[in-house]
Amino acid sequence: MEKHGPSMKVVWYLSIIPRMKRLFANPNDYKNLRWHVDERKCDGMYHHPVDSIQWKKFDYEFPSLVKSQ
């Protein structure tokens, strides 16, 4: 059998919304997922990757995604 043209790729799209709902449904997981916003130390030292310059720039550019402290 002779093939005509390149093979086709199949791409599956899995919606992230149901996964996020499941992650945030458990109160313990919710607390751990929100730690970087709710319990972050602001003492000028690096304790977590969220303290990096890139995260601070992201927080500055998208303030609606960050809980006001």
C-alpha positions as CSV (number, residue, x, y, z in Angstrom):
1,M,0.0,0.0,0.0
2,E,1.4,3.4,-1.0
3,K,1.2,6.4,1.4
4,H,0.3,9.8,0.1
5,G,1.5,12.8,2.1
6,P,2.8,13.1,5.6
7,S,1.3,11.2,8.5
8,M,-1.4,13.1,10.5
9,K,-0.9,13.8,14.2
10,V,-3.8,13.4,16.7
11,V,-3.8,16.0,19.4
12,W,-6.1,15.6,22.4
13,Y,-7.2,18.7,24.2
14,L,-8.0,18.2,27.9
15,S,-9.8,21.1,29.6
16,I,-8.0,22.4,32.6
17,I,-11.1,23.7,34.4
18,P,-12.4,20.3,35.7
19,R,-8.8,19.5,36.9
20,M,-8.6,22.8,38.8
21,K,-12.0,22.3,40.3
22,R,-10.9,18.9,41.6
23,L,-7.6,20.3,43.0
24,F,-9.3,23.2,44.8
25,A,-12.2,21.0,46.2
26,N,-10.1,19.5,49.0
27,P,-9.5,22.1,51.8
28,N,-6.0,20.7,52.5
29,D,-5.0,20.9,48.9
30,Y,-6.6,24.4,48.6
31,K,-4.4,25.7,51.4
32,N,-1.3,24.2,49.8
33,L,-2.1,25.6,46.4
34,R,-2.8,29.1,47.8
35,W,0.3,29.2,50.1
36,H,2.4,31.4,47.8
37,V,-0.2,34.1,48.0
38,D,-1.7,33.7,51.5
39,E,1.3,33.0,53.7
40,R,4.3,34.4,51.8
41,K,7.0,36.1,53.9
42,C,7.9,39.5,52.6
43,D,11.3,40.0,54.2
44,G,13.4,40.5,51.1
45,M,14.9,37.0,51.2
46,Y,14.3,34.1,48.8
47,H,12.3,31.3,50.5
48,H,10.5,29.9,47.4
49,P,10.6,30.3,43.6
50,V,7.6,32.7,44.0
51,D,10.0,35.2,45.5
52,S,12.0,35.5,42.3
53,I,12.1,38.6,40.1
54,Q,10.1,36.8,37.4
55,W,7.2,36.1,39.8
56,K,7.2,39.6,41.1
57,K,7.0,40.9,37.6
58,F,4.1,38.6,36.9
59,D,2.3,39.8,40.1
60,Y,2.9,43.4,39.0
61,E,1.5,42.8,35.4
62,F,-1.5,40.8,36.5
63,P,-2.7,42.3,39.9
64,S,-6.2,40.8,39.4
65,L,-4.8,37.3,39.8
66,V,-3.0,38.2,43.1
67,K,-4.8,38.6,46.4
68,S,-4.0,42.0,47.8
69,Q,-1.7,41.8,50.8
